[in-house]
Amino acid sequence: MYTVTRYPHGAFCWADLSTHGGSAAVDFYSQLMGWQAETKDSGFGMNYSMLRQDGQTIAGLAWLPPEMSEIPSAWYNYVNVDEVDVLMPTVTEGGGQIIEPPFDVPDGARIALIRDPEGAALCLFQARGNIGAGLVNTPGALCWNELWTADLQASKTFYSALLGWTFEADPDVPTYTTILNRGRRNGGILAMGEEMAAETQPTWVPHFSVADIEAAARRVAELGGTLQVGPRDDANANRWLLFGDLQGARCYLLQLDRPDPWLEHAT
């Protein structure tokens, strides 16, 4: 079990689902992942469910109100940063958009929602008491974050300037690039082909670890979710699947062959 007490600048630290499913979405993920949910008023006109496992926070679930029906249900990915406000000029200078300027949240963080030049949404998270997920790279926990983009070079240029990321091409999968943050693997970028790009908006998608991908695939189907891809093997002997939940939000599940340890002294 890899617990975390702090994240370095540029590291993914949290994911939450904005959903129109409310309690049905909470039930779906609780049964699929074994998470325990605590739901309360977020202070922003909607309920927010904190999802936990083994006493640690794992992810969150925001209950979208009826008046926000135009917003599709989707997972949002968060990157820890030292100072969120100072990054706003870099976002716009790099061709991105500020969707929600920096604001404080009651549980101890400062957050901004941005879009990169290709249109993928990402949250920047400055910890102020709340670090985000307390558990990573463990069955049930966040273990990877992936960008789908139609312009790989534009995405690399933007995120390198904004967050200091470097990149490593995958020799076995020409369409895939690994994101490195201070030399540590920090996610990936899938360069969409023409057919996928014509049907899919650029987006960030989280991966949660599971102990048994075949059992997870069966459970997704039993709960009414939709298997979109997989289960499949990747080049690193991991097994993965992509699914849509009851409201259509997409998420990966990943059975890790060798989970990356989380070494506090290396961050």
KOLKEDO-49699 format. One record per residue (C-alpha): x negated, y negated, z negated; residue number from 1. Coordinates in nm, 4 decimals. Last residue first. Layout:
% KOLKEDO-49699
X,Y,Z,NUM
...
//
This chain:
% KOLKEDO-49699
-0.9577,-1.3650,0.4591,267
-1.2325,-1.1050,0.4212,266
-1.2225,-1.1119,0.0402,265
-0.8511,-1.0363,0.0461,264
-0.8991,-0.7215,0.2509,263
-0.5737,-0.6064,0.4091,262
-0.6409,-0.2622,0.5495,261
-0.5572,-0.2036,0.9163,260
-0.3228,0.0943,0.9419,259
-0.4699,0.4007,1.1128,258
-0.2151,0.5995,1.3158,257
0.0550,0.3369,1.2685,256
0.4172,0.4252,1.3371,255
0.5585,0.1035,1.4803,254
0.9121,-0.0348,1.4901,253
0.9742,-0.3300,1.7202,252
1.2555,-0.5840,1.6950,251
1.5147,-0.7381,1.9231,250
1.8249,-0.9233,1.8031,249
2.1345,-0.7986,1.9883,248
2.3958,-0.8517,1.7144,247
2.4123,-0.4840,1.6137,246
2.0331,-0.4507,1.6355,245
1.8250,-0.4214,1.9528,244
1.5396,-0.1761,1.9646,243
1.1761,-0.1477,2.0723,242
0.9858,0.1685,1.9909,241
0.6369,0.2588,1.8809,240
0.3859,0.5373,1.8305,239
0.0228,0.4654,1.7401,238
-0.2580,0.6688,1.8960,237
-0.4608,0.3538,1.9816,236
-0.3716,0.3502,2.3536,235
-0.0004,0.3358,2.2752,234
0.2445,0.6232,2.2411,233
0.6151,0.5815,2.3153,232
0.9461,0.5996,2.1292,231
1.0488,0.4347,2.3400,230
1.2115,0.1277,2.4935,229
1.5564,-0.0327,2.4486,228
1.7027,0.1811,2.1695,227
2.0323,0.0151,2.0808,226
2.1600,-0.0156,1.7246,225
2.4795,0.1501,1.6031,224
2.3567,0.2840,1.2691,223
2.3162,0.6383,1.4021,222
2.1163,0.5083,1.6995,221
1.8693,0.3175,1.4829,220
1.8464,0.6189,1.2509,219
1.7526,0.8548,1.5323,218
1.4759,0.6209,1.6443,217
1.3515,0.5864,1.2842,216
1.3310,0.9655,1.2494,215
1.1225,0.9802,1.5670,214
0.9023,0.6911,1.4503,213
0.8125,0.8545,1.1177,212
0.6318,0.6495,0.8504,211
0.7585,0.3111,0.9710,210
0.5782,-0.0212,1.0164,209
0.7615,-0.3365,1.1188,208
0.6760,-0.5170,1.4419,207
0.7842,-0.8757,1.5055,206
0.8845,-1.0279,1.8439,205
0.7758,-1.3704,1.9737,204
0.9570,-1.4961,2.2822,203
0.9299,-1.5922,2.6488,202
1.2771,-1.5582,2.8051,201
1.3577,-1.2261,2.9698,200
1.5275,-1.1349,3.2995,199
1.3066,-1.2999,3.5625,198
1.0018,-1.2546,3.3390,197
1.0623,-0.8790,3.3271,196
1.0746,-0.8513,3.7072,195
0.7788,-1.0837,3.7645,194
0.5539,-0.9071,3.5155,193
0.5339,-1.0173,3.1548,192
0.1914,-1.0731,3.0002,191
0.2220,-0.9124,2.6581,190
0.0299,-1.1003,2.3907,189
-0.0891,-0.9380,2.0686,188
-0.1148,-0.9708,1.6938,187
-0.3663,-1.0758,1.4309,186
-0.6728,-0.8553,1.4672,185
-0.9454,-1.0159,1.2510,184
-1.2357,-1.2161,1.3957,183
-1.1282,-1.5443,1.2389,182
-0.7840,-1.4855,1.3896,181
-0.7960,-1.2485,1.6861,180
-0.5040,-1.2031,1.9263,179
-0.5131,-0.8871,2.1384,178
-0.4281,-0.9133,2.5093,177
-0.2029,-0.6786,2.7070,176
-0.1180,-0.6753,3.0796,175
-0.4438,-0.5024,3.1771,174
-0.3734,-0.2089,2.9416,173
-0.6771,0.0200,2.8991,172
-0.9396,-0.2546,2.8934,171
-0.7316,-0.4587,2.6439,170
-0.8431,-0.8220,2.6681,169
-0.9659,-0.9888,2.3501,168
-0.8487,-1.3305,2.2393,167
-0.9510,-1.6138,2.0091,166
-0.7177,-1.8061,1.7821,165
-0.8037,-2.1537,1.6547,164
-0.4452,-2.2325,1.5577,163
-0.3306,-2.5159,1.7851,162
-0.6104,-2.5308,2.0445,161
-0.6372,-2.1527,2.0788,160
-0.2600,-2.1256,2.0709,159
-0.2090,-2.3574,2.3692,158
-0.4939,-2.2245,2.5848,157
-0.3968,-1.8619,2.5265,156
-0.0337,-1.9330,2.6165,155
-0.1293,-2.1155,2.9363,154
-0.3609,-1.8296,3.0341,153
-0.0964,-1.5621,2.9783,152
0.1786,-1.7317,3.1776,151
0.5030,-1.5292,3.1810,150
0.4851,-1.4705,2.8079,149
0.5991,-1.2102,2.5548,148
0.4253,-1.2766,2.2245,147
0.3741,-0.9964,1.9726,146
0.3516,-0.9797,1.5958,145
0.2123,-0.6838,1.4020,144
0.2402,-0.5009,1.0651,143
0.5403,-0.6341,0.8748,142
0.6383,-0.3917,0.5999,141
0.8619,-0.0857,0.5716,140
0.5771,0.1644,0.6009,139
0.2633,-0.0311,0.5030,138
0.0667,-0.2763,0.7174,137
0.1759,-0.5693,0.4962,136
0.3170,-0.6418,0.1487,135
0.3705,-0.9724,-0.0306,134
0.5326,-1.1388,0.2684,133
0.5427,-1.5195,0.2546,132
0.2911,-1.7133,0.0422,131
0.5478,-1.8879,-0.1785,130
0.3826,-2.1301,-0.4210,129
0.3378,-2.4066,-0.1681,128
0.2479,-2.2099,0.1438,127
0.2399,-2.4006,0.4716,126
0.4334,-2.2079,0.7366,125
0.4414,-2.2791,1.1107,124
0.7408,-2.1173,1.2799,123
0.7274,-2.0004,1.6414,122
0.9698,-2.0297,1.9338,121
0.8665,-1.9161,2.2841,120
0.9443,-2.1745,2.5544,119
0.6468,-2.1399,2.7906,118
0.4835,-2.4593,2.6609,117
0.5114,-2.3306,2.3013,116
0.8223,-2.4002,2.0971,115
0.8043,-2.5311,1.7424,114
0.9741,-2.4809,1.4068,113
0.8097,-2.6526,1.1092,112
0.7836,-2.5285,0.7512,111
0.6734,-2.6445,0.4062,110
0.6812,-2.3813,0.1345,109
0.7894,-2.3263,-0.2268,108
1.1241,-2.1533,-0.2689,107
1.3314,-2.4671,-0.2089,106
1.2210,-2.5297,0.1506,105
1.0330,-2.8443,0.2526,104
1.0514,-2.9861,0.6032,103
0.8107,-3.0262,0.8957,102
0.9815,-3.1298,1.2196,101
1.2371,-2.8839,1.3627,100
1.2222,-2.8237,1.7391,99
0.8769,-2.9741,1.7938,98
0.7927,-2.9004,2.1572,97
0.4772,-2.7684,2.3217,96
0.2703,-2.9235,2.6017,95
-0.0654,-2.9075,2.4247,94
-0.0464,-3.2726,2.3199,93
0.2951,-3.1977,2.1703,92
0.1756,-2.9153,1.9459,91
-0.1552,-3.0857,1.8663,90
0.0325,-3.3939,1.7410,89
0.2350,-3.1701,1.5032,88
-0.0673,-2.9915,1.3569,87
-0.1368,-3.2484,1.0830,86
0.2072,-3.1921,0.9334,85
0.1639,-2.8166,0.8848,84
-0.1419,-2.8339,0.6635,83
-0.3327,-2.5122,0.5835,82
-0.1363,-2.2923,0.8208,81
0.0370,-1.9546,0.7791,80
0.2091,-1.8268,1.0919,79
0.5787,-1.7374,1.0914,78
0.7800,-1.5193,1.3323,77
1.1518,-1.5611,1.3995,76
1.3883,-1.2703,1.4717,75
1.6959,-1.3442,1.6805,74
2.0739,-1.3819,1.6734,73
2.1680,-1.6270,1.9467,72
2.2390,-1.9934,1.8627,71
2.5610,-2.1137,2.0312,70
2.7669,-1.9802,1.7396,69
2.6186,-2.2374,1.5022,68
2.9619,-2.3550,1.3793,67
3.0347,-1.9978,1.2693,66
2.7534,-2.0039,1.0079,65
2.4205,-1.8237,1.0674,64
2.3318,-1.5906,0.7798,63
1.9516,-1.6086,0.7421,62
1.7689,-1.2787,0.6813,61
1.4259,-1.2605,0.5215,60
1.1170,-1.0392,0.5249,59
0.9052,-0.8108,0.3036,58
0.9050,-0.9536,-0.0494,57
0.7416,-0.7144,-0.2936,56
0.9007,-0.5148,-0.5776,55
0.8444,-0.1847,-0.3990,54
1.0438,-0.3188,-0.1041,53
1.2232,-0.6504,-0.0689,52
1.4497,-0.8396,0.1687,51
1.5484,-1.1940,0.0675,50
1.8948,-1.2682,0.2024,49
1.9771,-1.6280,0.2907,48
2.3270,-1.7738,0.2845,47
2.4036,-2.0864,0.4847,46
2.4484,-2.4592,0.4405,45
2.0813,-2.5491,0.4038,44
2.0452,-2.4879,0.0281,43
1.9646,-2.1232,0.0966,42
2.2667,-1.9966,-0.0944,41
2.1896,-1.6505,-0.2286,40
2.1424,-1.2916,-0.1148,39
1.9075,-1.0350,-0.2698,38
1.8492,-0.7384,-0.0404,37
1.6713,-0.4100,-0.1063,36
1.4934,-0.2618,0.1957,35
1.5120,0.1066,0.2913,34
1.4218,0.0296,0.6509,33
1.7242,0.1503,0.8486,32
1.9786,0.1456,0.5669,31
1.8763,-0.1978,0.4394,30
1.8427,-0.3206,0.7972,29
2.1984,-0.2301,0.8945,28
2.3523,-0.3311,0.5604,27
2.1998,-0.6801,0.5776,26
2.3165,-0.7131,0.9382,25
2.6711,-0.6155,0.8387,24
2.6565,-0.8623,0.5463,23
2.6001,-1.1535,0.7826,22
2.6003,-1.0419,1.1470,21
2.5647,-1.3854,1.3063,20
2.1909,-1.3588,1.2576,19
1.8730,-1.5561,1.2009,18
1.6183,-1.2870,1.1184,17
1.3039,-1.3604,0.9254,16
0.9360,-1.2946,0.9653,15
0.6448,-1.3849,0.7399,14
0.2672,-1.4247,0.7062,13
0.1046,-1.4220,1.0491,12
-0.2515,-1.5458,1.0079,11
-0.3739,-1.8787,1.1486,10
-0.4985,-2.0287,0.8223,9
-0.5814,-1.7497,0.5824,8
-0.3140,-1.5641,0.3860,7
-0.2982,-1.5268,0.0086,6
-0.1851,-1.2746,-0.2549,5
-0.1311,-0.9770,-0.0252,4
-0.0480,-0.6163,-0.1055,3
-0.1571,-0.3286,0.1155,2
0.0000,0.0000,0.0000,1
//
